[in-house]
Amino acid sequence: MSIEVRNIRKTFGTFAAVRDVSFTVGSGELVALLGPSGCGKTTLLRIIAGLEVQDSGTVLLSGEDASTQDVRARGVGFVFQHYALFRHMTVFDNVAFGLTVRPRSRRPDKAEISRRVHDLLKLVQLDYLHDRYPSQLSGGQRQRVALARALAVEPKVLLLDEPFGALDANVRRDLRRWLRRLHEEIKLTSVFVTHDQEEAFDLADRVIIMNRGQIEQDGRPDEVADQPKSPFVMNFVGNVNRFVGTAAAGRATFGPFTVDYPDAVDSTSRPAAGYARPHELEVSRNLTNGGLPARLVHVTPAGALVRLELLDDESRTIVVDLPRVQQEQEQFHAGERLSVIPRRLTIFLEE
Amino acid sequence: MFSRQRRNVLPGFRLTMGYTILYLCLIVIVPLLTLPVQSWELGWSAFWRVVSDARVVASYRLSIGAAFAAACVNAVFGLIVAWVLTRYRFPGQRLFDALIDLPFALPTAVAGITLTTLYAPNGWIGRYLNDLGVQVAFTPLGITVALTFIGLPFVVRTLQPVIDDLDLEIEEAASSLGATRWQILRRVVLPFLFPAWLTGFALAFARSIGEYGSVVFIAGNMPMRTEITPLLIITQLEQFNYAAATAIAVVLLVISFALLLAINGLQAWTSRRLAA
């Protein structure tokens, strides 16, 4: 079951939440809508579900126009950030709800409902809690109940709004792995919204990065990480150092470094920015190697890496990640003057 | 029960607990206990004669019946009012919200006089109702109207915070699972509100059983027909028949207490499951 979103726009008052967004989600795909808060990702998800009505544009589910259908008719499973479980019902009744509200002609009989609910509870590994109330469960368990409840109605697509947002870091990681295995098992077309890039890269087949109501980039996690299409994506998907400079006639210059930049075809010089991830920088005690001189102010061990924080002569911070082995050999210490050289720079012309 | 093992930010468990008991004794328990003591002067047979007098029994039926009817009316319309005031934004909302408390603040006699003027056979509303063959003032119906006025804020004010607590997401979740508006109301919203609803109902009901000021004007106070129990108590007092007055009061007290206990029990049973 595929999802196709065409030219969706949505305005709240004077605030344009979604501005002309189009994309397709293939059958069985797991796609992340990633972006900072207020970028329109949740609004877009709610429009796909039919919980919100777009100002213009169309939503197609399995190729059929669903724009005018309400949420009841669309057959989507929706999982909310704060679970939205029915507090006065047991876990079993919560999961059975979608089946018991069906019109009598399409409602399975009691034994069949019971069998299906228990199957789903086994799938989310909570069958032993079937007679508890939501208030007696932990956050992670509640979210799994919410997921089982959404799956009970056999939705064509599954939409998840910040499904791990309200959980502790540890629970979040476990649940994420579990959800990925579940998706591999049932292969249900799914879209989830998150502001956590690690979560998006870890879980999704494809990541759609949004900013200010528009799509910045749409691609596989490795594409987005390695070939960011815009400074926004560059900044959003991880720590990055930014060097300001100019570009002209196929070359870009940032302070002491000059690199090839074929995109700059004009001979007149234009402002440009070069971006390097902390692991794409090298430091050396050799101050005459053509690097940017900077003073080391702080050394922080961070797992397999050591993070160096430096200040250049214009008091801009530069962050460098070194392999721990290298730091053990070199023994850089705070106060030293070092030379910083980028191994790789991603360059964008500035407007 | 009196242990101090758990350290608490509020100091002096013994002091505050002692104060609570003393306060309850002075304000509630002692005055209420003097009732049976005073009525005991009558002796059992005289007590029974007073409280089982046909006129008195008719008044119990009227007081409890009208209070129950009024509480039911308030339960339905109070729910709608509370829902609208909590869920929707509209001009004049804060004014409407403030109006809800008016029955709390208004001297009940004022309410009684106003309602009587409106609903009397020649009153603004009563005139038209009279043409339809419905008489409100000086009938049990009039008493119910007065008690409805008195009880409204109890239901609305108890429900408002609970409705506020009911996330819109819950309703969205239900509709995404295929439930119709009616199914959402019946299976999700009402069960969620039920404990608070019951509390509001019980409060309105209890207040109405004892209501005097607003009722006496509109009731007409005809023996056996429109005489409420509190009025009979006052009548006995005016004749300096204190023992008889307290005897009737004891019966009213026992009935009210039993009803409240039952409703509270039901409420506790349903709300235990909702505890978050």
Interface residues (C-beta under 8 A of the other chain):
Chain A: A49 L51 D70 V71 R72 V76 G77 F78 F80 H82 A84 L85 F86 R87 H88 M89 F97 G98 V101 R102 Y133 S135 A146 R149 A150 A152 V153
Chain B: D167 E169 I170 E172 A173 A174 S175 S176 L177 G178 A179 T180 Q183 R187 V188 P191 F192 F194 R273 L274 A275 A276
